[in-house]
Amino acid sequence: MERWVVYAFLSMLFAGVTAVIAKPGLTGISGDLGMAVRTCFVFVFVLLFAAAVVPARELQALTPANIAWLAGSAVATALSWIFYYKAIKEGQVSTVALIDKGSVVIAMVLGWLFLQEALTPAKLAGCGLIVAGLLVIARG
């Protein structure tokens, strides 16, 4: 198995854990405050991680275009987190997490449109199953 596949499965695992352990952390506070506190911890952890694994010389390779694209990604992440935390504060974590994973469909379509990534029959079938699952969840 290629390393990126292992990383993707680890991302899936930790994303699932995140939702479950965040819910009790929101007890008695707003989802907005909970997200802000969590983000502070994420910021510190990611900085420490980067300091440990990113060679200092790599900073020289950073371009204004890198910064602009990553800033746009950060805005999208922040908006995703804002609405995700509002949703898990009020709804069931399992349902919110399932709906959130509909982002796979968005990523597949945008990857095809803007990055010229292939939409294979297997990916289209998987996308269709995700959409069908979202419809079942939305009615349940």
FIDRENMAR-177407 format. One record per residue (C-alpha): x, y, z; residue in one letter. Coordinates in nm, 2 decimals, decimal comma. Last residue first. Layout:
BEGIN
+--------+--------+--------+------+
|      X |      Y |      Z | resn |
+--------+--------+--------+------+
|      X |      Y |      Z |    A |
...
+--------+--------+--------+------+
// end
This chain:
BEGIN
+--------+--------+--------+------+
|      X |      Y |      Z | resn |
+--------+--------+--------+------+
|  -3,40 |   1,00 |   0,84 |    G |
|  -3,48 |   1,21 |   0,53 |    R |
|  -3,14 |   1,38 |   0,52 |    A |
|  -2,96 |   1,05 |   0,61 |    I |
|  -3,12 |   0,87 |   0,31 |    V |
|  -3,03 |   1,16 |   0,08 |    L |
|  -2,68 |   1,17 |   0,21 |    L |
|  -2,65 |   0,79 |   0,15 |    G |
|  -2,76 |   0,84 |  -0,21 |    A |
|  -2,51 |   1,12 |  -0,26 |    V |
|  -2,23 |   0,90 |  -0,12 |    I |
|  -2,34 |   0,60 |  -0,34 |    L |
|  -2,34 |   0,83 |  -0,65 |    G |
|  -1,99 |   0,95 |  -0,56 |    C |
|  -1,87 |   0,59 |  -0,52 |    G |
|  -2,02 |   0,50 |  -0,86 |    A |
|  -1,85 |   0,81 |  -1,02 |    L |
|  -1,52 |   0,71 |  -0,86 |    K |
|  -1,54 |   0,36 |  -0,99 |    A |
|  -1,64 |   0,48 |  -1,33 |    P |
|  -1,33 |   0,70 |  -1,33 |    T |
|  -1,35 |   1,08 |  -1,29 |    L |
|  -0,99 |   1,17 |  -1,37 |    A |
|  -0,82 |   1,47 |  -1,22 |    E |
|  -0,80 |   1,78 |  -1,44 |    Q |
|  -0,71 |   2,00 |  -1,15 |    L |
|  -0,99 |   2,26 |  -1,19 |    F |
|  -1,30 |   2,08 |  -1,31 |    L |
|  -1,21 |   1,72 |  -1,21 |    W |
|  -1,07 |   1,82 |  -0,87 |    G |
|  -1,37 |   2,04 |  -0,82 |    L |
|  -1,61 |   1,75 |  -0,89 |    V |
|  -1,42 |   1,51 |  -0,67 |    M |
|  -1,37 |   1,76 |  -0,38 |    A |
|  -1,74 |   1,84 |  -0,38 |    I |
|  -1,84 |   1,47 |  -0,38 |    V |
|  -1,59 |   1,41 |  -0,10 |    V |
|  -1,74 |   1,70 |   0,09 |    S |
|  -2,04 |   1,47 |   0,14 |    G |
|  -1,83 |   1,36 |   0,44 |    K |
|  -1,98 |   1,65 |   0,63 |    D |
|  -2,32 |   1,48 |   0,60 |    I |
|  -2,18 |   1,16 |   0,77 |    L |
|  -2,01 |   1,37 |   1,04 |    A |
|  -2,33 |   1,56 |   1,11 |    V |
|  -2,53 |   1,24 |   1,14 |    T |
|  -2,29 |   1,07 |   1,37 |    S |
|  -2,23 |   1,38 |   1,58 |    V |
|  -2,61 |   1,42 |   1,65 |    Q |
|  -2,72 |   1,78 |   1,62 |    G |
|  -2,71 |   2,11 |   1,80 |    E |
|  -2,34 |   2,14 |   1,90 |    K |
|  -2,24 |   1,91 |   1,62 |    I |
|  -2,39 |   2,15 |   1,36 |    A |
|  -2,25 |   2,48 |   1,50 |    K |
|  -1,91 |   2,31 |   1,52 |    Y |
|  -1,93 |   2,20 |   1,16 |    Y |
|  -2,05 |   2,54 |   1,05 |    F |
|  -1,75 |   2,72 |   1,20 |    I |
|  -1,52 |   2,44 |   1,10 |    W |
|  -1,61 |   2,45 |   0,73 |    S |
|  -1,58 |   2,83 |   0,73 |    L |
|  -1,24 |   2,81 |   0,89 |    A |
|  -1,13 |   2,54 |   0,64 |    T |
|  -1,25 |   2,75 |   0,35 |    A |
|  -1,06 |   3,05 |   0,48 |    V |
|  -0,75 |   2,84 |   0,53 |    A |
|  -0,77 |   2,70 |   0,18 |    S |
|  -0,78 |   3,06 |   0,05 |    G |
|  -0,48 |   3,14 |   0,26 |    A |
|  -0,30 |   2,83 |   0,13 |    L |
|  -0,37 |   2,95 |  -0,23 |    W |
|  -0,24 |   3,30 |  -0,15 |    A |
|   0,06 |   3,18 |   0,04 |    I |
|   0,17 |   2,94 |  -0,23 |    N |
|   0,12 |   3,22 |  -0,49 |    A |
|   0,33 |   3,45 |  -0,28 |    P |
|   0,61 |   3,19 |  -0,29 |    T |
|   0,75 |   2,96 |  -0,03 |    L |
|   1,07 |   2,80 |  -0,15 |    A |
|   1,28 |   2,99 |   0,10 |    Q |
|   1,09 |   2,84 |   0,38 |    L |
|   1,21 |   2,50 |   0,27 |    E |
|   1,56 |   2,59 |   0,39 |    R |
|   1,43 |   2,56 |   0,75 |    A |
|   1,37 |   2,19 |   0,70 |    P |
|   1,01 |   2,09 |   0,80 |    V |
|   0,98 |   1,80 |   1,05 |    V |
|   1,02 |   1,93 |   1,40 |    A |
|   0,93 |   2,30 |   1,35 |    A |
|   0,63 |   2,18 |   1,14 |    A |
|   0,51 |   1,96 |   1,43 |    F |
|   0,55 |   2,24 |   1,68 |    L |
|   0,36 |   2,48 |   1,46 |    L |
|   0,09 |   2,22 |   1,39 |    V |
|   0,04 |   2,16 |   1,77 |    F |
|   0,03 |   2,53 |   1,85 |    V |
|  -0,23 |   2,61 |   1,58 |    F |
|  -0,44 |   2,30 |   1,66 |    V |
|  -0,45 |   2,40 |   2,02 |    F |
|  -0,57 |   2,75 |   1,93 |    C |
|  -0,82 |   2,60 |   1,69 |    T |
|  -0,97 |   2,39 |   1,96 |    R |
|  -1,03 |   2,69 |   2,18 |    V |
|  -1,19 |   2,88 |   1,89 |    A |
|  -1,40 |   2,59 |   1,79 |    M |
|  -1,53 |   2,55 |   2,14 |    G |
|  -1,61 |   2,92 |   2,16 |    L |
|  -1,81 |   2,90 |   1,84 |    D |
|  -1,99 |   2,58 |   1,94 |    G |
|  -2,12 |   2,76 |   2,24 |    S |
|  -2,04 |   2,65 |   2,59 |    I |
|  -2,21 |   2,44 |   2,85 |    G |
|  -2,10 |   2,11 |   2,71 |    T |
|  -1,90 |   2,17 |   2,40 |    L |
|  -1,61 |   1,95 |   2,51 |    G |
|  -1,85 |   1,66 |   2,52 |    P |
|  -1,91 |   1,70 |   2,15 |    K |
|  -1,54 |   1,75 |   2,05 |    A |
|  -1,44 |   1,40 |   2,15 |    I |
|  -1,68 |   1,24 |   1,90 |    V |
|  -1,61 |   1,47 |   1,61 |    A |
|  -1,23 |   1,45 |   1,65 |    T |
|  -1,23 |   1,07 |   1,66 |    V |
|  -1,39 |   1,05 |   1,32 |    G |
|  -1,14 |   1,30 |   1,17 |    A |
|  -0,86 |   1,11 |   1,34 |    F |
|  -0,96 |   0,78 |   1,16 |    L |
|  -1,02 |   0,95 |   0,83 |    M |
|  -0,68 |   1,12 |   0,84 |    S |
|  -0,52 |   0,79 |   0,93 |    L |
|  -0,68 |   0,64 |   0,63 |    F |
|  -0,55 |   0,92 |   0,41 |    A |
|  -0,20 |   0,88 |   0,55 |    Y |
|  -0,20 |   0,51 |   0,48 |    V |
|  -0,31 |   0,58 |   0,12 |    V |
|  -0,04 |   0,84 |   0,09 |    W |
|   0,22 |   0,58 |   0,19 |    R |
|   0,13 |   0,34 |  -0,09 |    E |
|   0,00 |   0,00 |   0,00 |    M |
+--------+--------+--------+------+
// end
